[in-house]
Amino acid sequence: MELKQSVEQFKGQTRLPKLAIPTSYDLYLKLDLTACTFSGTVQVNLNILEHTKYLVLNALELDVHKVWFTKSNNQTYQPCDVVLDGDDEILVLVFDEMLSPGDGVLGIDFSGALNQQLKGLYRCTYVDGGVKKNMAVTQFQAVDARRCFPCWDEPALKATFKITIDVPSELTALSNMPITDEKLNENIKTVYFEESPIMSTYLVAVVVGVFDHIEETTADGTKVRVYCPVGKCDKGKFALDVAVKALDIFTRYFSTPFPLPKLDMVAVPEFSDAAMENYGLITYRENVLLYDDLLSPADRKQFLTIAVSHEVAHQWFGNLVTMEWWSHLWLNEGFATWVSYMATDIMFPKWKIWTQFLLKTNDGLRMDALEQSHPIEVEVHHARSIEEIFDSISYKKGSAVIRMLQGYLGDGTFQKSLSSYIKRYAGKNAKTDDLWGVLSENSGVELNSMMDAWSKKKGFPVISVKYKDNILEFEQSQFLSSGLGGDGLWIVPITLSIGSYNKCKTFLLETKSGKVDISELVHSPHENSSSVNEKNKEKCDDHFWVKVNTEQSGFYRVNYEDKLAAGLKKAIESNCLSAPDKFGILDDTYALCEACKQPLSSLLSLMVVYRKELDFIVLSKLINVCYKVMEIASDAIPAVVNELKQFFIDLLLFSAEKSGWESISGESHLNALLRGEVFLALATFSHNKTHKEAIQRFQMLLNDRNTRLLSADTRKAAFIVVMLNASTTDRNGFESLLKLYREADTVQEKELVLRCLASCPDPNILLEVLNFMLSDEVRDQDSIYVLFMISSEGREVAWRWLKENWDLIFAKYGAMLTYYCITKILPLFCSNEKADEIESFFASRMHPSFTMILKQSIEQIRLKARWVANIRREQSLEDLVKQLASMKC
């Protein structure tokens, strides 16, 4: 009884007790890919910190066979009890004798099963000569190294790792470090790896399988390899080129060389996330790392570039310098996201990637406007809960706040500060305040108080702006999608332009309200220097406009009084504003409309002035707003939905005619992106001409899989048209798409088909698609793609299906699929009654892995219900929609 009570003291704790610190691990693993099991021995060099009869570390789903501890004087101790606690994921070793402070070695023999949960040390399958075979992969972030070997599985408990693996002789074994030796014993080979530098357990990695590889060497001599499925090395060339360039860019930017002698990147057939930044051995989903010139659309090339740059950036921001605890994960992810865009911009300046970064900012703003938001630096009481809080707020808001801070401090100061930060904390752990401290030292600006509100509190401000007698008045308040007032005061870097990008002003709004005299800027002559569309300067001079948050550099929204909003509307129509500012005005207006702070009629009237828009990022936002408005209008004003569709079609026809269906030799990357977005929108809005053309080109594809008449960028639009026209009585198109999926040779083709299948409005086919998603024909990791295009017409079918299959989905797929089921199906509804029904269903099914996203989804439903009611109260709205539909944009 006394022993049981003494072990109880270690249960329910946020972190491991500070009884001992590991300094190095010697890990041996033996894999049996036939039986899908593994065994091993780990010997951990420890520093015992205090007199203790206990050693407490992490272990989960492992069998422990033998334990011993040897002190530096060679005295060996055997534990009198070994307690594995699955709930707290700890291994408690109890000794009869007191262990004294000092160094020693803890040895543990253990074994486990290669699971199918895509976490820890797991098995996945590949096809070799038509035969399905097993391979082994690790995924340890956040807290699953403990599923592979007993360890101190916390990011601050860094150590070195020396790894040895027994594998079948025909397979390739990879780990964080280069191979030092291989020994063959009949059909088993033992692979020895170099000892690693100091690192956290979640970054340890092992991959065992069959691969081909290609390689290059950086200017600094680092060998970079890409491991691909056999016969597909040509599809890894683009990723290899990006990785080599990214390494050189970050080495210069951080003024710190890449810490390891090699960097491997591996395409894994089954993987829970897009990629994982394991030190020296980055793992990716195949469809993220591999690029096909014919079958991969422009957005896939861009996504690959950013993803590879992101993971390479982690080798510094995350691996070399690691967050002290999971509360500071945003440091890893926010900076890796921000710096990946920087690297992409250097590699491909014509992509205007910083303008596209606004999409990240927008996602952060959208989620952080919810009552159920959370700070980017959030208290983590149990490491397993990081799976729930690591969302778009953590890394999208985080990266946007970093971008805002960079603009405030200036590029040179910011780069110097980050270089100093990396050097100071290399091989160590850091907290958010450590970063602010270094930035403050290098910039001479005290940042802790300024940044605390942005990182330690949820939410962001909306800046209300008024103008009178050459005075601009500013007032800040928390922006909530509910339209309610929130608490909070931020120190906001305000940027503004007045009638021209040559007349700008910046200041800090440190209080609730403030005033700025702009008389000098209003009356000063225009300087004869470059500005946006200088040829339109005379037109721009004809009216006065004020744009706050110039180039959308800040993480806040702006609410203009009517006369200022009218001036900006004219400025857009006269093409006086930059693409980011046109994006921001539309985005802010939509958000204010959604929060019932502005009527829908104001938003629709604003959209008219975007009718001649050809910039990709602005059109992308316009299309997104069209989708959102159509979704809410279907419930709020169903009588004029067809007229609304016609209005949206008319808005997009100009850009569609300019781009055309077929790619043009030598055209820009952004034109290719635009083509895909525009024709997908026209397809979604049931534009007759688009549907006819799409069906014809789809038939051409069926006749010739290599046809260029249906480019990679427009295939999604065509596939959506096929599914929109599929029905129980006419299944031909649906069956053709399934045939394409089954015969596809690349993961990109399969993914694209899966993303389109659920767009069918026919309830019977949609149900068939959802059941197909759970079949053996779809890899577990790929099932999420099916949920992305469910429409409001299919929401009831999808919800009934989800209720009937919830227990199976949660048991088989866990957090990965349940997350997407919740976030892609539930927010399609917009009534309080449905929100009540959903709450009732999940009341007895709550689980920490999805509690927050469920609350967020239900909040979104109630927000939409409020918006629907507000739209229904708008007078003359239906008349306006009819008027807009009848006019030719």
Residue, then its C-alpha position, 0 to 999 in steps of 0.5 A: m500500500e505504501l509503495k502504491q501511494s508513493v507511485e501515485q505522486f507522479k500521476g496527473q502531473t503536467r511534466l516529469p519530475k526533475l529527478a534526473i536529466p538524460t545527456s545521451y541515448d544509445l538506442y538499438l532497435k530490431l524490426d520484424l516487418t513480417a510480424c509487425t513487431f520490434s524490440g530494442t535496448v536503450q542505454v541512457n546516460l543520466n545525471i541524477l539531480e537529488h537523492t531518490k528511490y525513483l526514476v520517472l520517464n515516459a513510455l507508452e504501449l511498450d513491454v519492459h523486460k529488463v531494467w538496470f542502473t549502473k552508477s559511475n563507480n560500476q555499482t549496479y542497481q535493479p529496481c524492485d518494481v517497474v510500473l507502466d502507467g498508460d493513462d499518464e504515459i509514464l514508466v516509474l522505476v522503484f529502487d530499494e536503495m537510494l540513488s545518490p546524485g551523480d552520473g550513471v547509465l540506465g538500461i532498459d530492454f523493451s518491445g512493442a508492436l508496429n502500430q497502424q496509427l501513424k504515430g510512434l514507430y508504425r508500419c505502412t505499406y507499399v506495393d512492390g511488383g504487385v505485392k503489398k509489403n510493409m515498411a517502418v516509419t517514425q512520427f514522434q511529434a509531439v509526444d510519441a517517441r515514448r511509443c518507440f523507446p522509454c525516454w524523457d520525452e519533453p522538448a527541454l530534455k535534450a540529449t545526443f542519440k546514437i542509433t543502431i538498427d537491425v533490418p532485412s538486408e534488402l531494405t534501406a535504413l535511414s536515421n537523423m545522422p549518416i551511416t558509419d557502418e553496416k554488418l551483414n548476418e545472413n538476411i539481416k543487416t545491422v546499420y550503425f549511425e553517427e551520434s547526433p548533436i544534442m536534440s529533443t526526442y520528438l526530432v529522432a527519426v527512423v525510416v526503413g523501406v525500399f527507395d530510389h534516391i537522388e542527391e546534390t551537395t550544397a555550396d557548404g558541402t552538405k549532402v542533400r538526398v531525396y528518397c522516392p518510391v522506386g522508379k519515381c526519382d524524376k518526381g523528386k528533382f524539384a523538391l531537391d532543388v528547392a531544399v538545396k537552395a533553401l539551405d543556402i538561403f537560411t545559412r546566410y540569413f541566420s549567419t549560422p551553418f546547417p548543423l548536420p553533415k547531411l539532410d535527407m528528405v523521404a516520401v512516405p506512402e502513409f503519413s499523418d501530416a504533410a511533413m515532419e522536420n525530424y533533424g536531418l531526416i525530413t519525412y513527407r507525404e508522397n503527394v507533398l514531396l513529389y512533383d509531376d510536370l504534366l499532372s501537378p498544377a501550379d498550386r501544387k508546385q507552390f505548396l511544395t516549395i513552401a512546405v520544403s522551405h518550411e521544414v528546412a527552416h525548422q532545422w534552425f528554428g525548432n531543431l537547433v533552437t527548440m521551444e522550452w515547452w509546448s506552450h511556445l510551439w508557435l515560435n517553431e511554427g510561426f517562424a518556420t511559416w514566415v521564413s518559408y515565404m521569405a525563402t520562396d520569395i527569394m527563389f521565385p520573386k515573380w510568384k509575389i508570394w508575400t501577397q499570397f501570404l495574406l491568405k495565411t493572415n486571413d485564416g488567422l484573423r478568421m479563427d481568432a475572431l471566435e469566442q472559442s479562440h486561444p492565445i498563440e502562446v497557450e498554457v499546455h497542461h498535458a503534452r497530449s493536448i498539443e494535438e488540439i491547440f496546434d491549429s491555424i491560430s498558432y502558426k497562421k496568426g503567429s506568422a502574421v504577427i511576426r510579419m507585422l513585427q518585421g515591418y515595424l522594426g525593419d528588415g535589417t534589424f529584424q534579420k540581425s536580431l534573429s541571427s543573434y537569437i539563433k546563435r545565443y540559443a543554439g543547442k538550447n531551449a527558448k521561451t517567447d520572452d527570450l525572443w522578445g528580449v533579443l529583438s529588444e536588445n538589437s532594435g533598442v525598442e522595448l518589445n515585451s509589453m507591446m508583444d504580450a497582448w499579441s502572443k499571450k492574449k487571444g483576439f485582435p483589434v478592429i480599428s475604426v477610422k473617421y475623418k474631419d478637418n484634416i484629422l483622422e480619428f482612430e479607435q480600437s476595440q476587440f473584433l469578434s465575429s459575434g459583433l459583441g464588444g470584447d476586452g483587450l488593448w493592443i499596441v498597434p503599428i498603424t500604417l496609412s497612405i493618403g491619396s497616394y503611396n508617396k504620402c504615407k505615415t506610421f505610428l503606434l496606437e498605444t491607447k484606446s483612441g488617438k488622433v493624427d493630423i494629416s494636413e501636410l499630407v493632404h495638401s502637399p504636392h505629389e512627388n514624381s516617383s514610382s507608385v502603383n499605376e502611375k499612369n492613373k495618377e491624374k484619375c487618383d487625384d480627382h478624389f481623396w482616399v485614406k487606406v489604413n493598414t497599408e499593404q495589409s502589413g498589420f494583424y488587425r481589421v479596419n472599419y471606415e466611416d461611410k465617406l472614407a469607404a466611398g473614397l476607397k471604393k472609387a480608388i479601387e475602380s480607378n485602379c489606384l490601389s495595390a493588390p494587397d490593399k484591394f484584398g484587404i478592403l474586400d476582406d475587412t468588409y466581408a468580416l464586418c458584414e459577417a459580424c452584422k456590423q455592415p449590411l450585405s448590400s454594402l458588400l455586394s455593392l463593393m464587389v461590383v468594382y472588382r469586375k475587371e480585376l485580373d490580379f490573382i490574390v485579389l480574384s482569389k479573395l473575391i471568389n472566396v467571398c462569393y462562395k461564402v455569400m452563396e452559402i449563407a444566401s441559400d438559407a437567408i434569401p433562397a428566392v434569389v439564389n439563382e440571380l446571385k449566382q448570375f451576378f457572381i458569374d458576371l463578376l468572373l467572366f472577364s478574367a475567365e475570358k482573359s485566361g482561357w482553358e488552355s495554358i499558354s507557353g511561357e505564361s506566368h505562374l500566377n496566370a496558371l493559378l488564376r485559371g484554376e481558381v476562376f474556372l473552378a468558381l464558374a463550375t461551382f456556380s453552374h455556368n452553362k458554357t463552363h459546364k459544356e466545355a468541361i464535359q467535352r475536355f473531360q471526355m478528351l482526358l478519358n480518351d487520352r490520359n496525356t492530353r494537354l487539352l485539360s491541363a493540371d490547373t483546370r482538371k479540378a474544375a472539370f471533375i467538379v462539373v462531372m460530379l455536379n451533373a452526376s445522379t442516381t439515374d446518370r452515373n457515367g461521369f461518377e463511374s469514370l472518375l472512380k475509374l480514373y482514381r483506380e487506374a491513377d499512377t500518381v498520388q496527385e491524381k488520386e488526391l485530386v479525384l478524392r477532393c471532388l467526389a463529395s461535391c455531388p448534390d445527389p444524396n445517394i451518390l454522396l452517401e456512396v462517396l462517404n462510404f467509399m472514403l472508409s473503404d480499403e480503396v482509400r488509404d487512411q491518410d487520404s480519407i480527409y480529402v473526400l470531405f473538402m468539397i461537401s456542399s450545403e446541399g449535402r450537409e444533412v446526408a453528411w451529418r446523418w452519415l457522420k452520426e451513424n459512423w462516428d464510433l468507427i471513425f473515432a476508433k479507427y482513424g482517431a484525431m486525424l479524420t475526426y478533426y476534418c469531419i467536424t470542421k468540414i461538415l458541421p459548419l455547413f449548417c446555419s441554424n441554432e436548432k442544428a447547433d443544439e442537435i450537434e451539441s446534444f449528440f456529442a455531449s456523451r462523446m466528448h474527447p480532449s482531442f477534439t473538444m476545442i474544434l467542436k466548440q469552434s464549429i458550433e460557434q460558427i454555426r450560431l454565428k451564421a444563424r445570426w447572420v441569416a437572421n440579420i440578412r432577412r431583415e435587410q430591406s430591398l436586398e432581394d431587389l438589389v440582387k436582381q438588379l445586380a444580376s441584370m446588369k452586365c459587369 
